[in-house]
Amino acid sequence: MLIDSHVNLHAPQFDEDRDAVIARAREAGVGLMVEISDRLSTFEATHGLAMAHPDIWCTVGVHPHEARHYVDLTVERLIELAARPRVIGIGECGLDFHYDLSPRDTQVAVFRVHIEAARQTGLPLVIHTREADQVMAKVLREEYAIKPFKFLMHCYTSGAELARVATELGAWFSVSGIATFKAADEVRAVIRDMPEDRIIVETDCPYLAPVPHRGRRNEPAYVGLVLDRLAEIRGWDKNDAVSKTKSAFFALFDRIPER
């Protein structure tokens, strides 16, 4: 069974053929998908997908791009939404200093709200981080010192030092189609050093389609291509890659019944 740990099936790119995309994923052997919340304004669509499909679960959270619209977000609101059936994580949240679509201090403040919600619910935190390594490391260290929490560094493409800090704090890491890109040698180097029992895979669809689909819309059916590249990078055979990433997935998202 393949698992896609990060899909955005609520995205408008799937409005014309969403059911067909889900069907193709199943045909490709994808047995579970985690539908990711990126803003509360679309959470009903995200949650609706999880409620409508037995092989889809979901998270609740606000992407750092959207943080400027959620300066009043409360821990209580996230906890309330996280109590719904089939919600198994908090996020996607974090820091993105590449586009700076939200002020950096606002991103940090909203990120800390998500961390506290993860602590109080016991749900894993799905973290987005881009070009914010030093601040991300600082926030993670500070918050983890207050009280530990489970977290995933999703679609990890940041530096080796942040990966080291996150590993010391017990992080999981997810590998995306970027690992298949020709120019992604630095990303592959970091992947080689990730803790082997805490690596999972994702598509982040409709974005970041793996080779040979790069530049086109991504979809969950392609997650096997990411898994194959991960196996090659780590020196695992295909069965090992499936087994290791599956075990890591259920250890992280432990509200989902293992199968």
N, C-alpha and C positions, 0 to 999 in steps of 0.2 A: 504493500500500500504506500502510495506517495502522499505527502502532506505539503500543502502550500500554506505557509504560516502567515502570509501577508498579501491579501487581495483587496482591491478597491472596486468591487463589482457594482457598487452604487453609482460609480462615476458615469457621467453622461456618454462617455465613449462606448458604453455597453447598452445604451438605450434601445438600439435597433435589434439587438440579437442576444440579449442577456441569457435567456433560457438556453439558446444554442451553445453559448460559451460554457455554461455550467455542464451541459450534456457532453461537450467535447472533453472537458476536464475528467469527467467520470470515465469516458471511453479510454482516456489515456492512463487510467489507473490511479487518479487522484481520489483518495478516499475521504480526505478532510481538507477544509479550507477555513481560514480565519479571516473574516470580513472586518476591515479596519475602519474605525471611526476617525475622521479628521476634523470634524466640527459638530457641534451639537445641533445645528440647523438641519443636518442631514442624518442625524442619528436614527430617526424613525425609519428611514429607508434602509440603513445599515442593519438595524435590529429586525426589520421586517424580513430581510433576506435570511437571517439566521432562524427566525421562527418558521419560515416557509420551507426550509430544506434541512433534513436531518443530518446532512454532512457539512453544514456550514454553522460556525459559531462566530461570535463577534466581540469587539471591544467597545469602549466608550472613552472619548477624549477629544482633545483639541490640538491640531498640528501647530507648530510654532509660527508658521505663516499666518495663521488665523488668530494668534494670541491677542492682537490689538483689538479684536472684536469681543474678547472675553476677559477684560480686565476685572470684571466683577465675579468671575467664576469662583464658586465656593467648593470646598471639599465635600460639603453636605450634598450639593447637587450631583456631583460625580458619584458619590456613594448611593444616592437614590436611584440613579439610572443603572448603576452597576448591579443593583439588586434584582434587576429583571432576569427572567429565564434566558439562558444561553449566552449571557455576557461573561466572558472568561478572562478579560484583561482590561487594564487602564492605559489609554493612549490611542493613537499615536501622539506623543508629546515630545518636547525637548527643545533644542536650540538649532537655529539655522542662521548663521552669520554670513552666508553666501549671498542670499537675496535681500536679507534684512527687511522683509516685508512687514515685520512688526518690530518696534523698538526693542533693543537688546535687553534692557532692564525689565520690560514687560514680558518678554519671552521667559526670562529667568523666574519671575514671580509666578507666572502661570504654570511653569514646569514644576515649581515647588508645591503648588496646589495638587498637581497630579501625583507627586511622590507621596504626599500625606494620604491621599485617597487610596493609593496602592498599599500603604502600610496598614491603614485601618480595615481595608477589605481583605487583605491577604492575597489580592490578585496581582499577577505579574505586570510590570510596567513595560510598555513598548516604547522605546526611545529612538527618536530621530535626532541625529547630530551631524552637522555639516559645517566645517571650517570654524568650529567653536571648541577645539580640543581642550585648551587650558581652562576655560570657564566651565565646560562640562565636567572635567576632572575635579575641579574645585567644588562644584555643587554636589556631585556624587559623593565625594569624601565627606563633606559637611553633613549631608543628609543621612548618609549611612551611619555616621558616628552617633546621630541622635537615636536612630533605631533602624536595624537592617530591613531591607525589602528586596523582593525578587525583581530582576529586570533583564530585559533583552535589548541588546544593541542591534537594532534592525538595519538591514542592508548596509552592513558596516564597510565604510570606505575611508574612515579617518586613520590617523597615524598609529604607529606601533606603541607610542608611549601611553596614549589614552587607552588603547587595547590592554596594555599591561595593568593600568590602574583598574579598569573595569574587571579584568580577570581576577585581580586580588580581592575585589569586592564580591566575587561570585557570579559575574554576569554570564548570560548566554549571548551568543552571537548568531545572526542569520546572514546567510550568503545569498546574493541575488545574481541576476544575469550579468551584472558588471564583471563578475569573475571570468566570464567568457570573452570579454573585450580584449582586443589585441594589445592595447596600450595600458592594460591594468596590471602590470607586473608588480607594482607596489602593493596593490590590494591582495594579489595572490601571495605575496610574501607574508603579509599579516595573517592571512588565512592558514598558512602552514604552521603558525605558532599558536593558534587558538586552542583552547582546551577541548580535546576530542569528544568529551562527554557532554559538551554544552554548545554544539553547533547544530543549527537547523537550516532549512532552505526556504526560499520564498521567490515569488515572481515580482511582487509590488506592481502587479498589473493594474492599469493598462500601460504602465511605464516600464522602461529598462528591459525591453525584450532581449533575450539571449541570442547570441549568434546561433543559427543563421537568420534569425528573424529581426535582428537589430534594425532600428529605424521604423519598424512597424508597430502596430498595437500589440501589446503583450497580453497573454491570457494564461489562466492556471494550467492549461494542458501542456505548457512549455516547462513546467517546473522540473521535469525529468532531465532536461538539458542542463539545468543548473546543478542538479544532483550529480550528473555524470562528470561535470567539470570539477566539482568539489572532490569527488572520488579521485580524479586524476591528480589534483593538486596535493591531496593528502596521502596518496599512495594506497588507497583503499580499493578493494574490488566492489562491484556494484552492490552485492548483498550486504557487505559490511557497511557501505554508505547508507543504504536503506535502514538497516538495523540501528546504527548509531544515531542517525538523525531522528528516527522515530522515537527511540528511547529518550533522547534529549528533549524532544517536543513535549512528550507527556510528563516529563519531570518538571518542565516549566509551566505548561498550561494544565495544571493538575485538577482543574474542575471538569475537564473533558474525560469521560470514561474511556479508558485505554482499550484498544481492540487491535 
